[in-house]
Amino acid sequence: MPILCRVTRGDFTESIHVVFAVAVDENGKSFFSTGDPHYLTCVRSALKPFQAAAAIKAGAVDAAGFSDRHIALMCASHKGEKEHVKTARHMLEKLDLTVNDYECGAHYPSDKGTRWRMIKKGEKALALHNNCSGKHVGMLALAKHLNQGIYNYTRKNHPVQEMIFTLLQEYTGLEKIPTSIDGCSVPTPFMTLTTIARLFQKLGTGSYPELKRAYNAMVKHPFLISGSDTFDTLFIETMKGRGVTKIGGESIRGVSIKKADGGCIGLALKVLDGNFRALSPATMRLLEHLQLLDKKELSRLERFSTIGLKNHNQINIGRIEAMVDE
């Protein structure tokens, strides 16, 4: 049975979101699943730590003089807050590039306060505000380092993307990886939930130097990974080096959690209808069910377990809660 996220209005169920999830152990073997563990889905932005790993492994990060802060932003789906934009701009300056070299497109920040202030001032959205700006400047760094030209670095046949997918093949053992185009225009792979869970298991093992640097950068700078009042940032802060998580478009998430004995567990979750409101409660219910968090960690993240719903008059009218079939 899948995880079910129940949306209530009063005491009545109004909607239900279906969530598939997989957990793999330190050997990459599935020890728990809900729904179909072989469900094929798009990885979207959950892939960012692994895309960043390609630039790290190739030496592009060190050649550019990027710090852990910069690596963290390469792994991020940020809200376009001041610190995110400032960090992305600094990375461009290090590469002697400008915002015009981005191929991710522009959108206003998802952070409401930042977005409203920009609109009020009549400021235009820039590619720097794009939630993928860190990932893209990492790809630009790799393009410069390979000396193959930065133009069309988002195309599947560009050496940047070829290097990323060669590394993904190494991590997954897959000969062919189907792809489509992500919201920021780069190729995005389709993989089974089990494969995604195995990727996140590898992320936390420390066995791959490039993944270890990406993991540690996320741990050191959790705010850059997402931003104010977000699950990814608060989860990484709460885990204090013991775990990281990365969300992706259409409600996909990967989680890496280190065990006390030195092993590492990988998780992958997908809300089938793509609705983000179900993802955090489902993630928390899975973590609780598998007893992967201690009491202190559960307490700090408790507000994500059940999401209260209010109407426009701020009257409590329902909740979102997740259930795992026992």
C-alpha positions in Angstrom: 0.0 0.0 0.0 1.2 3.6 -0.7 1.4 6.4 1.9 -1.8 8.3 1.8 -2.0 12.0 2.7 -5.5 12.9 3.8 -6.7 16.4 3.4 -9.6 17.2 5.8 -12.2 19.9 6.0 -13.5 19.7 9.6 -13.7 16.0 10.5 -14.3 14.9 6.9 -11.9 13.8 4.3 -12.0 16.1 1.3 -9.0 14.9 -0.8 -6.3 12.2 -0.7 -2.8 12.4 -2.2 -1.0 9.1 -3.0 2.7 8.8 -2.2 5.1 6.1 -3.3 8.4 5.7 -1.3 11.4 3.5 -1.1 14.1 3.0 1.5 17.5 1.3 0.8 20.1 0.2 3.2 23.9 0.6 3.1 24.2 -2.1 0.5 21.6 -0.4 -1.7 19.0 -3.1 -1.1 15.4 -2.1 -0.5 14.2 -2.8 3.0 11.0 -0.9 2.9 8.7 0.4 0.2 5.2 1.7 -0.2 3.5 1.6 -3.6 5.6 0.6 -6.5 9.4 0.7 -5.8 10.0 0.5 -9.6 7.8 3.5 -10.4 9.6 5.5 -13.1 9.6 9.2 -12.4 11.5 12.4 -13.2 14.3 13.3 -10.8 14.0 17.0 -11.4 15.9 19.2 -8.9 16.5 16.3 -6.5 19.4 15.6 -8.9 21.3 18.8 -8.1 23.8 17.4 -5.7 24.8 14.8 -8.3 25.0 17.5 -11.1 27.2 19.5 -8.8 29.4 16.4 -8.2 30.4 16.4 -11.9 31.9 19.9 -11.6 33.6 19.0 -8.4 35.1 15.7 -9.7 36.3 17.4 -12.9 38.2 20.1 -10.9 36.0 22.9 -12.2 35.0 24.0 -8.7 38.6 24.3 -7.4 39.7 26.0 -10.7 36.9 28.6 -10.2 37.9 29.1 -6.5 34.4 28.2 -5.3 33.9 27.7 -1.6 31.6 25.3 0.3 29.0 28.1 0.2 29.2 28.1 -3.6 28.9 24.3 -3.7 25.8 24.5 -1.5 24.1 26.9 -3.9 25.0 24.5 -6.8 22.9 21.9 -4.9 20.1 24.3 -4.1 16.5 25.0 -5.1 16.5 28.4 -3.4 13.8 31.0 -2.8 15.6 33.9 -4.4 16.3 35.6 -1.1 19.1 38.2 -0.7 21.8 35.7 0.4 21.0 33.3 -2.5 21.2 36.1 -5.2 24.3 37.5 -3.6 26.1 34.1 -3.6 25.1 33.4 -7.2 26.3 36.8 -8.4 29.6 36.3 -6.6 30.1 32.9 -8.4 29.5 34.6 -11.8 32.1 37.3 -10.9 34.6 34.6 -10.1 34.1 33.1 -13.6 34.2 36.6 -15.2 30.7 36.0 -16.6 27.5 37.9 -16.4 23.8 37.1 -15.8 23.4 37.2 -19.6 25.4 33.9 -19.8 22.7 32.0 -17.9 20.5 29.7 -19.9 18.0 28.9 -17.1 15.5 31.7 -17.7 14.2 34.2 -15.2 11.4 34.1 -12.7 10.5 36.1 -9.6 11.7 34.7 -6.2 9.4 32.2 -4.6 10.0 34.0 -1.3 6.9 36.2 -1.0 8.5 39.1 0.8 11.3 39.4 -1.7 9.0 39.0 -4.6 6.5 41.7 -3.3 9.4 44.2 -2.6 10.7 43.7 -6.2 7.3 44.2 -7.8 6.6 47.2 -5.6 9.9 48.8 -6.8 9.3 47.8 -10.4 12.3 45.6 -10.5 12.5 42.9 -13.1 13.2 39.3 -12.3 16.6 38.1 -13.4 18.1 34.6 -13.9 19.9 35.2 -10.6 16.5 34.9 -8.9 15.8 31.5 -10.6 15.8 28.8 -8.1 18.3 26.9 -10.2 20.8 29.8 -10.6 23.4 28.0 -8.4 23.2 24.8 -10.4 23.6 26.7 -13.6 26.6 28.7 -12.5 28.2 25.4 -11.5 27.6 24.1 -15.0 29.1 27.3 -16.4 32.2 26.7 -14.3 32.4 23.2 -15.7 32.0 24.5 -19.3 34.8 27.0 -18.8 37.0 24.4 -17.2 36.5 22.0 -20.1 37.3 24.8 -22.5 34.5 23.6 -24.8 32.6 26.9 -24.9 29.8 28.0 -22.6 27.2 28.5 -25.3 24.4 25.9 -25.2 25.8 24.3 -22.1 22.2 23.2 -21.3 22.0 21.0 -24.5 22.2 17.3 -24.0 25.1 16.9 -26.5 27.2 19.6 -24.7 30.3 18.2 -22.9 28.9 19.6 -19.6 25.8 17.4 -19.8 27.6 14.5 -21.3 30.0 14.5 -18.3 27.1 14.7 -15.8 25.3 11.8 -17.4 28.5 9.7 -17.6 28.9 10.2 -13.9 25.2 9.3 -13.3 25.8 6.1 -15.3 28.7 5.3 -13.0 26.6 5.9 -9.9 23.6 3.9 -11.1 25.1 1.2 -13.3 22.5 2.2 -16.0 23.6 2.0 -19.6 20.8 4.2 -20.8 19.0 6.9 -18.9 15.8 8.4 -20.5 15.6 12.2 -20.3 13.3 15.1 -20.9 13.9 18.9 -20.4 13.7 20.4 -17.0 12.1 23.8 -16.1 15.5 25.4 -16.3 16.2 23.9 -19.7 18.8 21.2 -18.8 18.3 17.5 -19.5 16.5 15.8 -16.6 16.5 12.0 -16.2 13.8 9.6 -15.5 14.7 6.8 -12.9 12.9 4.4 -10.7 12.3 5.4 -7.1 14.7 2.6 -6.0 17.5 4.0 -8.2 16.9 7.5 -6.8 17.0 6.1 -3.2 20.3 4.4 -4.1 21.7 7.7 -5.4 20.9 9.4 -2.1 22.4 6.4 -0.2 25.7 7.0 -2.0 25.5 10.7 -1.3 26.0 10.2 2.4 28.4 7.3 2.4 31.6 9.3 2.1 32.8 6.8 -0.4 32.8 9.2 -3.3 35.0 12.3 -2.7 32.9 14.6 -5.0 29.7 13.5 -3.3 31.2 13.9 0.1 32.1 17.5 -0.7 28.6 18.2 -1.9 27.0 16.6 1.2 29.3 18.5 3.6 28.6 21.8 1.8 24.9 21.2 2.2 25.4 20.5 5.9 27.5 23.6 6.4 25.1 26.0 4.6 21.6 24.7 4.9 20.0 28.1 4.4 21.4 28.2 0.9 19.8 24.9 -0.1 16.3 26.2 0.1 15.7 29.2 2.4 13.5 30.6 5.1 10.9 28.4 6.7 11.4 25.4 4.3 11.6 21.7 5.0 14.9 21.1 3.3 16.7 23.8 5.1 15.2 23.0 8.5 15.7 19.3 8.1 19.4 19.7 7.4 19.8 22.1 10.3 18.1 19.7 12.6 20.1 16.7 11.6 23.4 18.5 12.3 25.4 16.5 9.7 23.5 13.3 10.1 21.3 13.8 7.1 20.3 15.9 4.1 17.3 16.1 1.9 16.6 17.6 -1.6 13.3 18.4 -3.1 12.5 18.4 -6.8 9.7 19.6 -9.1 6.4 17.8 -9.2 6.9 16.7 -5.6 9.9 14.4 -5.6 12.3 14.1 -2.7 15.5 12.2 -1.9 16.9 11.8 1.6 20.2 10.6 2.9 20.5 9.6 6.6 23.7 8.4 8.3 23.4 5.6 10.9 25.1 5.4 14.2 27.2 2.4 13.0 28.6 4.4 10.1 26.2 3.1 7.5 23.9 5.3 5.4 20.3 4.9 4.3 18.8 6.4 1.2 15.1 7.3 0.7 13.1 8.5 -2.2 9.5 9.8 -2.2 7.1 10.8 -5.0 3.6 12.4 -4.6 1.9 10.9 -7.6 -0.2 13.9 -8.4 2.8 16.3 -8.0 1.2 18.3 -5.2 3.9 19.7 -2.9 1.5 20.1 0.1 1.6 16.4 0.7 5.4 15.9 0.5 6.5 17.1 3.9 3.8 15.2 5.9 4.6 12.1 3.9 8.3 12.5 4.5 7.8 12.9 8.2 5.5 9.9 8.4 8.0 7.7 6.6 10.8 8.8 8.9 8.7 8.2 11.9 7.5 4.8 10.7 11.1 3.7 10.0 12.3 5.2 13.4 15.1 7.1 11.7 14.8 10.3 13.8 15.4 10.6 17.6 13.0 12.4 19.9 14.8 15.7 19.6 14.8 15.6 15.9 11.2 14.7 15.7 10.3 17.5 18.0 12.1 20.1 16.0 10.4 19.0 12.8 7.0 18.2 14.3 5.1 21.0 12.6 5.8 19.4 9.2 4.1 16.1 10.3 0.6 17.6 10.3 -0.1 20.8 8.3 -2.9 22.9 9.6 -5.3 24.5 7.1 -6.9 27.9 7.5 -9.3 29.9 5.3 -8.9 33.6 4.3 -10.2 34.7 7.7 -7.5 32.6 9.4 -10.1 30.2 10.8 -8.8 26.6 11.3 -10.7 24.5 8.8 -8.7 21.2 8.4 -5.4 19.6 8.2 -3.1 17.5 6.0 -1.8 14.3 7.6 -0.1 11.2 6.2 -0.8 7.5 7.0 1.4 4.5 6.4 -0.4 1.1 6.1 0.9 -1.1 8.9 
